[in-house]
């Protein structure tokens, strides 16, 4: 299943890429499930991010590997994180972060993620929660990258 969200901000793609820090990662965390950041290497190929999700019933581990990063010929900066250890019911996770050149020197932050569970029906059923988790980021991106 694919979730695609776009958020326009006034900073350049290079400035936004430089702003993808541990602090931003923590600021983007939704209120539930509670997130504990165990490791954050960064957003470059080979970096690892490890989190623990506290669902109040159980603590779940999530480890992602940054499998690619770079700059495309059109000036789009990007990095890709792929789930290596995923909490149930997820079985596959790939999140492409695209920072596309926008109008007037700004940037369009594109969260392009693909996920799968054990069944297509469950993929569809959890889509609203997945969409909401990433829609939550939009006002945070606007505040974080709101000034040139």
C-alpha positions in Angstrom: 0.0 0.0 0.0 1.3 3.5 -0.8 0.9 6.7 1.2 2.0 9.9 -0.6 2.0 13.3 1.1 3.5 16.6 -0.1 4.3 19.7 2.0 5.6 23.0 0.6 8.2 24.9 2.6 10.2 28.1 1.8 13.7 26.6 2.4 15.8 25.1 -0.4 16.1 21.3 -0.8 19.7 21.5 0.4 18.7 23.4 3.5 15.8 21.0 4.2 18.1 18.0 3.8 20.6 19.5 6.2 17.7 19.9 8.7 16.8 16.2 8.8 18.4 15.8 12.2 17.8 13.8 15.3 16.0 16.8 16.7 13.6 16.9 13.7 13.1 13.2 13.9 11.9 13.5 17.5 9.8 16.6 16.7 8.0 14.5 14.0 7.0 11.7 16.4 3.2 11.5 16.8 1.7 11.4 20.3 0.9 7.7 20.0 2.4 5.3 20.1 5.1 6.9 22.4 8.5 6.7 20.7 11.9 6.2 22.3 14.8 6.9 20.0 17.5 4.3 20.6 19.8 5.2 17.7 20.0 7.8 15.0 23.0 7.8 12.8 21.6 10.2 10.2 20.1 10.2 6.7 22.9 8.9 4.6 23.4 5.5 3.0 24.4 3.0 5.6 23.0 5.0 8.5 20.7 3.2 11.0 17.7 4.4 13.0 16.4 2.3 15.9 13.2 3.2 17.8 11.1 1.6 20.5 7.3 2.1 20.2 5.4 1.9 23.5 1.8 0.9 22.8 1.0 0.8 26.5 0.4 -3.0 26.1 3.8 -3.9 24.6 7.1 -2.3 23.6 7.9 -2.9 20.0 11.3 -2.5 18.2 11.7 -0.9 14.8 15.0 -0.7 13.0 15.4 1.1 9.6 18.5 1.2 7.4 19.1 4.2 5.0 19.6 2.3 1.8 20.1 5.2 -0.6 20.6 9.0 -0.6 21.8 11.6 -3.1 20.8 14.5 -5.4 19.0 14.0 -8.7 19.9 16.0 -11.8 16.8 18.3 -11.2 18.1 19.3 -7.8 15.9 16.9 -5.8 17.6 15.7 -2.6 16.5 12.3 -1.3 17.1 9.5 1.1 15.4 6.1 1.5 14.8 4.2 4.7 13.8 0.6 4.7 12.5 -1.4 7.6 14.8 -4.2 8.8 13.1 -5.0 12.1 9.4 -4.0 12.0 6.6 -4.1 14.6 3.6 -6.2 13.8 1.6 -6.2 11.7 4.1 -4.6 9.3 6.1 -7.0 7.0 7.6 -4.5 4.5 8.4 -0.8 4.8 10.1 1.6 2.4 10.0 5.4 2.9 11.3 7.6 0.2 12.0 11.2 1.4 12.1 13.5 -1.6 13.0 17.1 -1.3 12.0 18.6 -4.6 12.8 22.1 -5.8 9.7 24.2 -5.4 8.5 27.6 -6.6 10.4 30.7 -5.6 13.4 28.7 -4.4 11.4 26.7 -1.9 11.1 23.0 -1.5 8.3 20.4 -1.7 8.8 17.7 0.9 7.4 14.4 -0.4 6.8 11.5 2.0 6.4 8.6 -0.3 6.0 5.4 1.6 5.1 1.8 0.8 4.1 -0.7 3.4 2.7 -4.2 3.5 1.3 -6.5 6.2 0.3 -10.2 5.9 -2.9 -9.4 4.0 -4.1 -6.8 1.5 -7.3 -6.4 3.6 -5.2 -5.4 6.6 -3.1 -3.1 4.4 -6.3 -1.2 3.5 -7.7 -1.2 7.1 -4.6 0.4 8.5 -4.2 2.9 5.7 -6.1 5.7 7.6 -3.7 5.4 10.6 -0.7 5.4 8.3 -1.9 8.4 6.4 -2.6 10.2 9.7 0.8 9.4 11.1 2.4 11.3 8.1 -0.2 14.0 7.8 0.8 14.8 11.4 4.2 15.9 10.0 3.0 18.6 7.7 2.5 21.4 10.2 5.8 20.4 11.9 7.6 20.6 8.6 6.1 24.1 8.0 7.2 25.3 11.4 10.6 23.7 11.2 11.4 24.9 7.7 9.2 28.0 7.7 12.0 30.6 7.3 14.5 31.1 4.5 
